[in-house]
Amino acid sequence: MTDVRSPSSFPEIGERQRDILAAAGYRLTDEQSRRTASYGVAEQVAAGQVLSELGDANSDLLLCGTATLESLRTAAAEPGGDVFLQYGPGQFAGELNLFTGQTRVVSVRAATAGTVWRIDPKAFRRLMGREADLADIFLRAALAKRRLLRQGAAHDLRVIGDPGSRAGLALRTFLNRQGVAHAWLDPAALEDATVMAAAGLAAVDLPAVITGRRTLRNVTTGALSEFLGLSYRRTGRSVNDLVVVGAGPAGLAAAVYGSSEGLATVLLDAVATGGQAATSARIENYLGFPFGLRGADLAARAAVQALKFGTQIASPCAVAELQPGSDLHTIVLADGTAIRSRAVVVATGAEYRSLPLARWDEFTGNGIYYAATDLEAQSVAGMPVAVVGGANSAGQAALQLSRYAAGVTLLVRGPELGAAMSAYLVDRIRAEPRITVRTGSEVARLHGVDRLAAISVRTSGTEQTIDCGGLFCFIGAVPATSWLTGVALDHDGFVRTDQQLDRTALGGRWSTFPGGPLPLETSVPGVFAAGDVRSGSMKRVAAAVGEGSSAVRSVHQARERATAG
C-alpha cells in the first residue's frame, strides 16, 4: 500500500481519510497491470532519476514494474525533498493532470532502480475509452490524490495577497473553482510576511504566487491559468466536432454527452467551470440530492466527468467572436486564436446586473459581491452585511451569510418577500433571527475608503445609513451574447432557437434545409444554444443540464443532415 511519508499533513485519520488514502495508493492486480502496461512503453530507471518535475507539461501515467517511485511536493532535484506518496509494484504515479492537462503540481523520481511503464496522454485516452474498470480506478485515485494535496497544500502552490481585495478574491475563486491545490498567505500575518520577504516580494508585487520553480508577481487569473496549463492549447486537430462556449451546467452537460458519444469536444469558459451555478451555496431542488449540494461540488464533478471522456477544457479563456460558415464555424478567442468546429453550442449564460450607483465598480470585489459561497462569506465573517434581491438566489444567500456575518439585512424592492421567492425559503428567512427583512427598500448610496463600509438604504423616501461590510447583489442578469455575430436574438439579447425563429430571421441560408432548425438550433445552421442564454429558458440548473444534453442530439442530427445534403 502507498506509504504516506507526511502524516502530519493528514492529522485526522478517520474512516473517510483511510478510504481516500486507499484510493490514492490503489494497487492493480497482476491482470490489471498487464492490461495497463499494454498501453505504455517500458523504461529502465535508476535510483534517484527524475521522471517528472514540478511544473512539467507532460501528463504521463507511470506504472511501477520492478521499480519504486516517490512523488514529492518539492522539486525532485532537491536533496531529500518532501515525499508525498510512495509507489511500489502494481501502483501508479499520476494525478488529476492526467485528465485536466494542467502542469504538474508534484514531482516524481525513482526511489529504487527497475522498470516502469510510461503511458503517454494519447495512449491514456485510448485506455480510458476501452477499459472501463481501469478508467474508474485511475479517476478515483486522481481525485483522492488531489484531496490529499489540498489538505497539505502549503508546499505546492502558495498565493500571497489580500484575500478580501478584488484581485485576491478573483484568484481565490479561480483556484477553488478549478480545484487547484494551493495555500493562501496573508501579508498581514507575521509568519506569512516572513515567507514573502524570503521570496524577495514587496507590497507592490502582490498578489504573487510562489511555486517550486518560479515566483509570479502581480499575478492575474489569466497569467496563472497559462502557468498551470489551463489556457487553450491546440490539440493537433485542424477541425473539432464540437466547441462548447460556456462551462455552466448547460455547457458541461453538452461537453459530457458530446465527448462520451465520440465527438472531439472543446469546452471554453471566460472565468472558470461551473458558471453562476458554481457560486450557489446550496442547491436543494436538483433531482437526486434530497439534502442539497454546493454548486461548486456539482460543477467540479461534471468537469471531471467531461475530462474523463476526453473533453479539452480551457479557462479562463474568453471568446471574442463567432464567425459562422457554411460547413465550418470559427471561434475567435480574445488573444486572436481561431478554433474551427463543425458545430457550436452557445452556453454562455448571463452576466450579473449591477445597481446604477456611484463607486459601484470601485467596490466590486472590495465589499460588493455577486455570489455568497464560503469564500465570500468568510471574507465578511463577523461583519454586518446586506443582500439585495427578492428571488430564490437572494434568499439562499441571506441564509448562507447568516452563518458567518454579524447580521444580514435583506433588501427587497417589492412590497412582499414571497412575491418571487419559494415558500420554503420565506419560512426559513422569517425564522432566522440574524436576518432582518426590509421590503420596499433600495440601496441609495455606498460609503467607504478602500473598501465598502456602509450603505444608505432608502425606504418610503427616507434614507438611513447602516454599517455594511459586504453588499451581495442578486437582482438578475443580462445574457452574455455581445460576442455573437449573425445569430438572431430577442429584444432582451437572449438567443432565439427553433420554433422561435420565423423565415425572416432564418434568411436564405436555410433554403437547403426545408425542415427548418432542429431543437435548440439557432438562426445559423450548426450553431445551437442551451441554458440561461437561450430565449425562454427556465433559468434552472436541471433545465440547463437537460438542454445541454439535448443540444448534442441535435448536433448529431445536424451532421446527418449535412451528410444527406
N, C-alpha and C positions, 0 to 999 in steps of 0.2 A: 504494500500500500504506500501511497505517496507520503513521504516524510516531511511534515511541516516544520521547518527549521526555526521559524519565528513565532513560537506560541504566544509570546507577549502581544502579538498583533491581534490575536483572537482570544481575549481573556475569558469570554463566556462560552465554554464548550458544552452546550446543551445538545439535546437530540437533533434539533434542526441544524446546528452547527456541524455535528458529526455527519449528517446527511450531505451537507454542502461539501465537506472535506472528502467524503467517499466519492461523490460525483466528480470532483476536481481530479482525484487520483485514480479514476476508474482503470482497472486492469483488463485488457481484452483477453478473451480465451485464445487458445492456440489457433483455432479455426478462424476467429475474427481477425487475429493478427495476420494470418496468411492472406485473407481477402484484402485487408488494408494495404499490406506490403505490395500486393499485385498492382497497385496504382502508383507505386513510387519507384525510386531508384536507390539501390543500396550504396552506402557510403561508409568508408572506414574512417574513424575519427580517433584522434589521440587525446589523452587526458589533458584537460585544460584548453582544448581547442574551442574557439568561439564560433558558434554556429549561427547566431543572430545577435545583433546588438540593439541596445535601446535606440528607438527612432528609425530602425531599418524599415524600408518599404515592403520587404518581402513578407509574405504571409504563408510560408510553407508549414505543413504539418510534419512533425518529426516523431517517428515511431521508433522506440527503443528495440533493438535486436539484442545484441550482447553487451552493448554499451549502456552506461547510466548517464543521465543528463540532469542538469540542475538549472532552474530558471531563477533569475536574480532581479531585484528591484533596482539594482545599481548597474553600472556599465560592467560588462563581463570581463573587460580587460583589467579592471581594478583588482589589486591583490585582495584575496579573501572575498569581499563583497557580501551583500545582504541576500542570502539564499531564501527564496520564496517557497519553491516546491522542488522536490527531487523525484526523478522518474527512473524506474527500473524496467526490465524486460516486460513487454506487453503493455507498457504505459506510453503516453504520448505527450509531447510538448506542443501546445498550440492554444492560443487564447481567442478572444472574441474577434480579433482582427482577421481570423480565418474567414469570417462572414462579412465583416464591415469594410475590410480593406484599409483600416487605419494603420498608421505606423505603429511599430511595436512599443508597448509600454513596459515590457520586461525583456531582459536579455537571456540567452540560452548558451550554455557551454557544456562540454563533455566533462563529467566528473571522473569517469574511467574510460579507458580505451575500449574500442569494439566497433560493432556495426550498428548503424542507424539507417532507417529508410526515410527518404525525403520525398514528400508528396507535394508537388507544386500546386498553385491555385487552380490551374485548368484541370489537372488530374483530380484535385479535391472536389471540384464541381461535378465531375463525372461520378465520383464515388457517392456524393450526396444524392445525385439523381437516381442511382442504381441500387444502392444499399440502404434501404430504409432503416434497418435496425442500427447500423453503424452511424447513419446520419443523426439519429436521435441521441446516441451516446456522445458524439462529438459536440452536438449543440448543448446538451445538458452540462457537459464538462466545461465548455467555454463559458457558459453563464455562471457556473459555480466559481470558476477562477476569477471572473470579473467581480463577483460578490466579495470574494476574499481580498482582492486587490483594493476594492473600495473601503474595506474595513481597515486595511493597513496602508492607506494611500499616501502617508506622509513622505515616503521616499520616491514616489513615482513622478508625479507632476504637481508642482506647488505654484499656486497663484497668490501674488501679494497685491493687495489693494483694498480700498474702502468698500466693504461688501454692500453698503447702502447707497453708493453712488450709482449714477446711471450706467457708467461703463462697467462697474463692478457687478451690478445686477444682470446686465446683458451677458457677461461672461459666465456668471453662476447659472443662469437659466440655460445657456447654450450647453455647458458642460454636463449639467444634470439631465437635460432632455436627450443628450447624445449618449448618456451612460458612460462618460469618460471618467475613469478613476482619477481623483485629484484630492488635494488638501488645500484649504483656503487659509492664508495667513493674513492677519490684520496688522498693519504697520503701527497701530496704536498700542499693541501688546508688546511688552518688553522683549520676550523671548523671540517673537516673530521679527521685531525690529533688528535683533542681532543677526538673524538669518539674512535679512535684507541687506545689512551692512556688509556681511561676509561675501555676498554676491556682487558687491560694488554698485548697489542700486541706491538712487536718491529719490526724493518725493516726485521729481519731475519725470521719472521713468515709469511711474505707476499708471495703470495696473501693469504688472510684469508677470512673466511665467518663468519658473526655473525648472529645468529638466536635467537629466543626467548628462546631456551632451551640449545643451545650449540654453542661454537666457534670452528671452524675448522681452523687449522694452516697449512700453506704450502699446500693449498688445490689443488687438481688436478681435472680434469673433471671426472675421474673415481671415486674418493672419494666422490665428490659432487653428482654424479649420484646415488651412493649407499645410501647416506644420504637422498636423495629425493625420494628414492624408484623407480628409473628409471632403475636400473640394472635388469638383468633377474631373475625372481622368478619362481620357479616351480609351475605349475598350479594344480598339483594333477593328471594330466593325464599322464599315462605311455607312451602313444604314441599320437603324434599330427597328424592331417590330412595333414597339410602343414606348412613348415617352409620356410619363405622368407628371404634370406640373402641380405641385401642392401635395404635402405629405400629412394632411389631416386624416381623419377616419376614411373619407371617400377615396383619397389618393392612395392611402396604404392598402385599402381593400382592393383597389384596381391593380396595384403592384403585386399583391399576393396572388390574386387569381390569374393575372396575366403571366407572371413568371412560372407559376405552378402548372400552367397549361402550355408551357413551351415557348412563350413569346420572349424574345430578347428585350428586356424591360429596363428602363432607366427612370428613377424617381428623383425629382428635383424639388427642393424647398428653399425659400429665401431666408428662413430663420432656422428651424430645426424640425425634426419629425414630430408629429402629433397635432399641429395646428392649435386652434383655440381649445380643442378638447383636452389637450395636454395640460392646460392651465386650470382645469376644473379640479377643485379639491376633492370632490366626491360625486360620482355618477351613480345614482341609485335606481334608475329606471332602464338600465341596459339589460337585455334578456340574458338570463343565466347567472346573474350576480346579485342575488337577493340582499346581500349585505353591502352592496355598493363596491366601487373600486375607484382608485385615483385615476384621473385622466392620463397622467404621466405613465402609470403602470400599463394601462390599456395600449397606449401608443408604443411603449417600449416593446411589449410582447408582439405587437403587429409588425414593428420594424424588423425584429429578429426573424419573424416568420417570413417576411418578404426576402430577407437576406438568405435565409435557408434555401429558398427556391431559386436564388441566383439574381435577384434584383440588384442593380447597381444604384445605391443611394448616395446622393451628393447634397450636402447642406453645411453652412448656408450657401446657397447657390441661386442668386437672383436671375430671373428670366426677364429680358428686356423687350423681346418682340417675338411674335409668331408670324412666320412668312408662309402662308398657305400655298400649296402647289396642287397640280392635278393628280399626281400619283404619290409624291412625297412632300412632307411638310418639314419646315426648318424652324427649330427653336434656337433663338439667338440669346446667349447669356449676356449678362451685364459687362463681362470682360471681352465681348466680341466673339467668343467661341460659338460655333454653329454645330448643332446636333440635328441630323436628319432622321426622320422616322416615317414609317408607313401610316401610323395612327398616333393621335394625341388625345389624352384625356385631361381636360382642364378641371382642376380640383383646388383652385387657389383660395376658396373660401371668401371670407370678408375681413375687412380691416376695422378696428375699433373706432367708434365715434368719440370725439372729444368735446368738451364744453368750450364755447367761444369766450374764454376768459383771458385777461392779460396774464402773462407769465406762465401759461399752461405748459408750453413746450419746455420752458426753463426748469419746471419742477417735475416733468415726466421722467420717471426713474429716480427722482430725488424726493419722493414723497407722493407722487401720483402714479398709480398702477392700474393696469387693465386685467390683472389676474390676482387671485388670492390663494396661491399654492403655499406650501410650507415655507418656501424661500421668501416670498414677500411677507408672509405673516411673521416670520422670525425677525425680519428687518424692522418691524414696528412693535415687537413684543414689549409690553408694559406701557405703551403709549395709547392715548385716545385716538380713534380712527373714525372715518366716515365712509359709508358706502352709498353711492348714487345709483338709483335704478329701482324698478318695480317689478321686474320679471324674475324667473327662477334663478338665473345666474347671480343676481344681486342677493337674493335670499340665501342661497348656498354660501356665498362669500361672507355674508354677515355672520352666519353660524360658524363657519370656519374661523373667522377672525376673532370671534368671541372667546375662543380657547387661548388666545395669545395676548390680545390687546387689553388695555385697562378698561375700555368701554367702547361700544360700537354705536354710532348714530346712523340709522338707515334713513336716507332722504328719498322720499317718493314724491314725484311731481304731482301725481294724480291725487284725488281725494280719498282713495281707498287702497289699502295694502293688497287685498286679494283680487284686484281687477285683472292683473296679468300674471299672478303667481299661484302655483299649485297650493291646494288647501293644506296639504301635509306640511309644507314649508311655513305657511302662515301660522299654523298652530304651534310649530316649534319656535318660531321667532317670538311670538307673543308669550310663550312660556319661559323664554330666556331672559333672566333679569339683567344681563350685561348688555342687552340690545335695547336701544331707545328708538322708536319709530316716529318719524316726523313726516306726515303727509302734507300735501300742498306746499312743499318746500323745495327750494333750489339753492345751489351754490352761487353766491353773488361775487365774491372776491377771494383771492388767495393771498396769504401772508407768509413771509419767511425771508431769511437772508440767503444762505447757501442751499437750504432745503425747506420744504413745506413745514410750517409750524402751526398755522391756524387757518381757518376759513370763516368767511362771513356767510351766514345762511339767511335767506330771505323767505319769510313765511307771512302771507297775507299783507304784504307791503312793509313789514317790519323786519329789520336786519338785526342779527345777533352774531357776534364773533365768538367762536368756540375753538379751544385748542384741538389741533388735529395733526398728528404725526404721519398720517397716511390717508390719502383720499383714493378710494377704489371705485373706478368708473365702469358701470355696466349699463350703458344706455343704447346698446345696439351697435350695428356695424354697417359698413358700406362694402359692396362687392369689390374684390381685388381683380379688376378687369382692365385697368388702364393700359396694360401691355398688349392686349389682344388687338389684332388687326384683321379687318374683314369679316368679323363674326358678329351676327345680329344680336343686339342687346335690347332689353326692355327699357322703359323710361327711367328706371332706377339704376340701370347699369348692370343688371343681372343677365346672364346668358340665356337666351331663348333656345329651346330644343324641340325636336319632333313636332308634335301637334300644335305647338305654339307658333310655328312658322307658316306663314302663308306664301303664296307664289311670289309676291313682291319681294319678300325677304330672301327667298331662295335664289332667284335670278336664273340666268341662263346656264350656269354650271351644272344644274340638276337635270338638264334636258336628256342626258343619257341614263338617268335613274328615275324612270317614271313612277316608281313606287314611293318616292319621297324619302325623307330622312328616316333612319332607323331609330328605335328608342334611345333617347339621350343624345342623339346626334344633333349637332349644331347646324347652322346655315352653310358650313363648309364641310363637304364630304370627307369623312375620315377623321374629323375633329369632334370630340364628344365632351360633355360637361356633366359633372356629378357633384353632389353635396351642396353646401351653402351658396356656392357661386351661381347655381342654376336658378333661373326664374321659377318661382312656385315651389321650391324645395321646402321640406318640413322643418328644417333647422334643428334636427335631432340626430344624435350620434348613430343610432340604429338605422335611421333612414339614409344617412350618408354612406354607411357601410354597404347597405343594400344597393344604392345607386352605383357605388364604385365597382362592385362585383358585377352588376348588371351591365355596366358600360363595356366590360370585357367581352361579354357575349355579343354585344353589338359590334365590337371590334372584329371578332371572328366573322360575323355575318358580312361586314364591310369587305373583308378580304375575299370571301366567297363571291360577293357581288362584283368586285373588281376582276376576279378570275373569269367569271361568267361573261363579263362585258368584253 
